């Protein structure tokens, strides 16, 4: 059976009783008395069981999902997705011009990060191995061309508990990334070039 995350023993046992050798990524656990597939009832409410294989996590089905409450968005980014690209796509799908990224956790790989030196040039470092995403924050704005732009800083802990942190240039989800975003519905933020540095400046209006 697949290696699994977050599956209780009763759920695994129930699935084994179906006679199938593995658990598909889209398997849904349906609680309640009428299951239709011979699985015993565990809860009144439907609970989606998400299973990721610990090796070969890119299943060819990259996806992102989110839920919204007022100005707050909570986002789940799945294996194989690059975090900048996923959040920029979200900005276009939801339709906002300004947001604060308040927190993020998960496990990622191919993490390209760094810092801006005294000459205004970014120095880049690569943390290639899968590592714990301990903290993520930043903001989402628009370029002058209208494209969504994400500015993110991150902190990772590798498997030796060595901390790596800085400006995030790219990061690919290895297991999951869970990110909270606060949409600033009545604001417009625009990223504009700054003379002499690689950073795009932030203007309001």
C-alpha positions in Angstrom: 0.0 0.0 0.0 1.1 3.6 -0.6 3.0 5.4 2.0 0.5 7.9 3.4 0.1 11.1 5.3 -2.6 11.8 7.8 -4.5 8.5 7.4 -5.7 6.9 10.6 -5.6 3.1 11.0 -9.4 2.6 10.7 -9.4 4.4 7.3 -6.5 2.4 6.0 -8.1 -0.8 7.2 -11.4 0.2 5.5 -9.7 0.9 2.3 -7.8 -2.4 2.4 -11.2 -4.2 2.6 -12.0 -2.9 -0.9 -9.4 -5.2 -2.3 -7.4 -2.5 -4.1 -3.6 -2.5 -3.8 -3.1 1.2 -3.7 -4.9 4.4 -2.7 -5.4 6.8 -5.6 -4.8 10.5 -5.0 -8.4 11.4 -5.6 -9.8 8.8 -3.2 -12.7 10.3 -1.1 -13.8 9.0 2.2 -17.6 9.3 2.5 -19.0 9.2 6.0 -22.6 8.4 6.8 -24.8 5.3 6.7 -25.1 5.1 2.9 -21.6 4.8 1.4 -22.3 2.8 -1.7 -18.9 1.2 -1.8 -19.1 -1.1 1.3 -17.0 1.1 3.5 -18.0 1.4 7.2 -19.3 4.8 8.5 -16.8 6.8 10.5 -18.2 10.4 10.5 -21.4 12.2 9.5 -19.6 14.7 7.4 -17.7 13.9 4.3 -13.9 14.0 4.7 -11.6 14.1 1.8 -8.6 11.8 2.3 -5.6 13.1 0.4 -2.7 10.8 0.0 0.8 11.7 -1.3 3.5 9.2 -2.0 6.7 10.1 -0.2 8.8 9.3 -3.2 8.0 10.4 -6.7 5.7 13.0 -5.4 5.1 14.6 -8.8 2.1 12.6 -10.0 1.5 14.6 -13.1 -1.6 16.1 -11.5 -0.4 19.4 -10.0 -3.2 21.3 -8.4 -3.8 24.2 -6.1 -6.9 24.8 -4.0 -8.0 27.6 -1.7 -10.8 28.6 0.6 -11.9 32.2 1.4 -13.5 34.0 4.4 -13.9 37.7 3.8 -10.5 39.1 2.9 -8.6 36.0 4.0 -7.5 33.3 1.6 -6.0 30.0 2.8 -4.1 28.2 0.0 -2.9 24.6 -0.4 -0.2 24.2 -3.0 0.5 20.6 -4.1 3.7 18.7 -5.1 5.4 19.8 -8.3 4.1 23.4 -8.2 6.5 26.4 -7.9 5.2 28.7 -5.2 5.7 32.1 -7.0 3.9 30.7 -10.1 1.0 29.3 -8.0 0.4 32.5 -6.1 0.6 34.6 -9.2 -2.0 32.4 -10.8 -4.2 32.7 -7.8 -4.1 36.5 -8.0 -5.3 36.3 -11.5 -8.0 33.7 -10.8 -9.4 35.5 -7.7 -8.8 39.0 -9.2 -6.9 41.3 -6.8 -4.1 43.9 -7.1 -2.7 43.9 -3.6 -2.3 41.3 -0.8 -0.1 40.5 2.1 1.3 37.0 2.4 1.2 36.6 6.2 2.4 33.0 6.7 3.4 29.8 5.0 4.6 26.3 6.0 5.3 23.0 4.3 8.1 21.0 2.7 9.8 22.1 -0.5 12.8 21.4 -2.7 15.0 23.2 -5.3 14.9 26.3 -3.1 16.7 29.2 -4.8 17.2 32.0 -2.3 19.6 34.8 -1.4 20.2 38.4 -0.5 20.9 41.8 -2.1 24.5 42.9 -1.7 25.8 46.4 -1.2 25.9 47.0 -4.9 22.2 46.2 -5.3 22.8 42.8 -6.9 21.1 39.7 -5.7 23.4 36.9 -4.6 21.8 33.5 -5.0 22.2 30.2 -3.2 20.5 26.8 -3.9 19.1 24.5 -1.3 18.2 21.6 -3.6 17.3 18.8 -1.2 13.8 18.6 0.3 13.6 20.8 3.4 11.0 22.0 5.9 9.5 25.4 5.0 9.4 26.9 8.4 8.2 30.4 7.6 7.1 32.3 4.5 5.9 35.9 4.2 5.7 38.7 1.6 3.2 40.4 -0.6 1.5 40.3 -4.0 1.3 43.3 -6.3 1.1 44.0 -10.0 3.9 45.0 -12.5 3.3 48.1 -14.7 2.4 45.6 -17.4 -0.4 44.2 -15.2 1.2 40.9 -14.5 1.0 39.6 -10.9 4.2 39.9 -8.9 5.1 38.1 -5.7 7.8 39.3 -3.3 8.6 36.5 -0.8 11.1 35.9 2.0 11.4 32.4 3.4 13.1 30.4 6.1 13.9 26.6 5.7 15.3 23.9 7.9 17.2 21.1 6.2 17.2 17.5 7.5 20.2 18.4 9.7 18.2 21.3 11.3 20.5 23.8 9.6 18.5 27.0 8.9 18.6 28.7 5.5 16.8 32.1 4.9 16.5 35.0 2.6 14.8 36.4 -0.5 13.0 33.5 -2.3 13.6 33.3 -6.1 12.0 29.9 -6.5 10.7 27.0 -4.5 9.0 23.8 -5.7 6.6 22.1 -3.4 7.8 18.6 -2.4 4.9 17.5 -0.1 2.7 20.5 0.5 2.7 24.2 1.1 0.0 25.9 3.1 -0.2 29.7 2.8 -2.4 32.4 4.3 -3.0 35.6 2.3 -4.9 38.7 3.3 -6.4 40.5 0.3 -6.3 44.3 0.4 -9.5 44.8 -1.6 -9.4 48.6 -1.8 -5.7 49.0 -2.5 -3.5 48.9 -5.6 0.2 48.1 -5.4 2.5 48.4 -8.4 6.0 47.2 -8.8 8.3 49.6 -10.7 12.0 49.4 -11.6 14.5 51.2 -9.3 17.6 52.7 -10.6 20.8 50.8 -9.7 19.3 47.8 -7.9 17.6 44.6 -9.1 14.6 45.0 -6.7 11.4 46.4 -8.2 10.1 49.3 -6.0 6.6 49.4 -4.6 4.2 52.2 -5.4 0.7 52.7 -4.1 -2.3 54.1 -5.8 
